[in-house]
Amino acid sequence: MNITEATYLHDYLIEVRFKDGTIRTIDLESFFKSSRLQLVRKFYPLELFRQFRVEDGVLCWGDNECDINPNNIYSGIYDAQLVTD
């Protein structure tokens, strides 16, 4: 599944669009904050987190330092949880 577009929303939320038209709103705070890998945690500060891009259908950060498998995003494991009153 290739990502065609990613838009920063706020905090650690990103809206991701896939080639087949599927749209996911993902929350990556836990992914970056609790990673065991220093290279991933490096992008936890919002000023660095917001510098993502889509390259070859993959959401990535830095100079090929960090990326997230688009199949994992598509499957919904990073979906943001909606808070309702």
C-alpha positions in Angstrom: 0.0 0.0 0.0 1.6 3.3 -1.1 1.0 6.6 0.7 0.3 9.4 -1.7 -0.1 12.3 0.7 0.4 13.1 4.4 -0.9 16.2 6.2 0.1 17.4 9.6 -3.0 18.0 11.8 -1.7 18.9 15.3 0.3 17.4 18.1 1.3 13.9 16.8 -1.6 13.5 14.4 -1.1 13.1 10.7 -3.8 12.4 8.0 -2.5 9.9 5.6 -3.9 9.2 2.1 -3.3 6.0 0.2 -3.2 5.2 -3.5 -6.5 3.3 -3.2 -8.2 6.4 -1.7 -8.2 5.1 1.9 -7.6 7.9 4.5 -6.3 7.3 8.0 -5.8 9.7 10.8 -2.8 8.4 12.8 -1.4 9.3 16.2 2.3 8.6 16.5 3.1 10.1 19.9 3.5 6.7 21.6 5.5 5.3 18.6 8.1 8.1 18.9 8.0 8.7 22.7 8.4 5.1 23.8 10.6 3.6 21.1 13.6 1.7 22.3 15.6 3.1 19.4 17.3 6.4 20.0 17.2 7.1 16.3 13.4 7.0 16.4 13.1 9.0 19.7 15.3 11.7 18.0 12.1 12.8 16.1 9.9 13.0 19.2 10.3 16.8 19.6 7.4 18.4 17.7 9.7 20.6 15.7 11.5 17.5 14.3 8.3 15.3 14.1 6.6 17.9 11.9 9.4 17.6 9.3 8.1 14.3 7.8 7.7 13.7 4.1 6.3 11.0 1.8 9.1 9.3 -0.2 8.4 6.4 -2.6 5.1 5.8 -0.9 6.5 5.7 2.7 6.1 8.2 5.5 9.6 9.1 6.7 11.8 11.5 8.7 15.3 12.7 8.5 17.8 11.5 5.8 16.4 8.0 5.6 16.8 7.7 9.4 13.2 6.8 10.3 10.2 5.5 8.5 7.0 3.6 9.2 5.9 0.7 7.1 2.8 1.9 5.1 1.2 -1.5 5.5 1.2 -1.0 9.3 -0.4 2.4 8.9 -3.0 1.0 6.5 -3.9 -1.8 8.8 -5.0 0.7 11.4 -2.5 0.0 14.2 -1.7 3.7 14.5 -5.2 5.0 14.1 -6.0 8.0 16.4 -8.6 7.3 19.0 -11.5 9.7 18.8 -12.5 11.1 22.2 -16.3 11.6 22.6 -18.1 13.2 25.5 
